[in-house]
Amino acid sequence: MSEATLSTEYSAVRDGGTGVIDLSARGRLLISGSEAVMFLNGLITNDMKTLAVNSWMPAVFPNVQGRLLAAVRIIHREDGFLIDTESATLATVLKLLERFTLAGDFHVADLTSETAMLSIQGMNSDEVILKTLGETVINRHEVVIAQLGNGAKVTIIRATHTAEDGFDLFISAHESGSLRDSLTRAGAQPVGAEALEVLRVEAGIPRFGLDMDETNVVTETNLDEAVSFTKGCYIGQEIIARIKYRGHVAKKLTGLTFENEVALESGAQIFSADDKEIGRVTSLTFSPRLKRTIALGYVKYDYLEPGTNVSVVYAGEKLPATVAALPFIRGSWYTD
């Protein structure tokens, strides 16, 4: 991608406009049946019993050690529970759920190939939604079912992938082109994977396989909103609760800023001012807004205070860095 194209796509989202991003590569599963709530509630960190129809919640599938297997969103529609997950964790979530299909009234349908997901991100995304679908979604955990002009149903949730305001739109795969055309006619700029990655890191949003995986305890990953500490028993609950009430995790995902643009790769080691190894880098990018390299990484608890001076060692060079609070950029998502 040319620098000009990347700049145009980035600016569409970050500088007051709207970008449209195709996230159809993510996985989508529909769970139905009278025992869906009971089985799901024993598998995830959030409380399914509080999830009303036409609302959604984030959740995590942990293992018995309280480590993260998949981060998901669960959308309660009239026809069941739509689970949205990253493509890297679709097979894991499907395997976890399918073993319950013979245990009771519990049904799993993989809708990934027959559905699509488009996201619009940016300060003006609500105007694009209004022009395209005639709907306004105010509540951040509300689900709205709308229609395209041709009658195609669209499931809408308000969500961010960039620290800017936005909406995720779920539609049948064969209607996704019509929806995309409608969104672009309403003013949304197509945004590709490269620009999205810059925006994601600036927003401090972890990605499975890069910033979190099955080696991470759930509470290390900043997914606090996905965990209920008042619900009943679920897999891994004892360890997750013990860490919560002990006070803190041993390490946590945080931000790092560098003085300017630097050469770096994920996996680089992070050191304290007195040369103790205290963590590692997971994701990085050059931020056009901040005009410097920024990174996500795990840092030991004692060094998490924003402004703490650290260094990152890469290719034999010691690069000065500073611990930073996430997100790096507080966009329009944070103005409410």
Secondary structure, DSSP 8 states (H G I E B T S, - for coil): --HHHHHHHHHHHHTSS-EEEE-TTSEEEEEESTTHHHHHHTTSSS-GGG--TTEEEEEEEE-TTSBEEEEEEEEEETTEEEEEE-GGGHHHHHHHHHTTTTTSS-EEEE-TTTEEEEEEESTTHHHHHHHHHS----STTBEEEEE-TT--EEEEEE--SSSS-EEEEEEEGGGHHHHHHHHHHTT-EE--HHHHHHHHHHHT---BTTTB-TTSBGGGTT-GGG--SSS---TTHHHHHHHHHHS--SEEEEEEEESS-----TT-EEE-TTS-EEEEEEEEEEETTTTEEEEEEEEEGGG-STT-EEEEEETTEEEEEEEE-S-SS--GGG--
